[in-house]
């Protein structure tokens, strides 16, 4: 669900309504996301970039 919601959300309310923060943090590195969506997430939440780098 995260892979679908992240690139298609129209508002931050969409993200908050449909995403689990804990699941997102746990599985960020495994999500198949478009490059701009991943970059935006990691730019806004640097701790996500750290988990991606650790998993790589």
Buried (B, 14 or more C-beta within 10 A) or exposed (E): EBBEBBEEBEEEEEBEEBBEEEEBEEBBBEBEBEEEBBEBBBEEBEEBBEBBEEEE
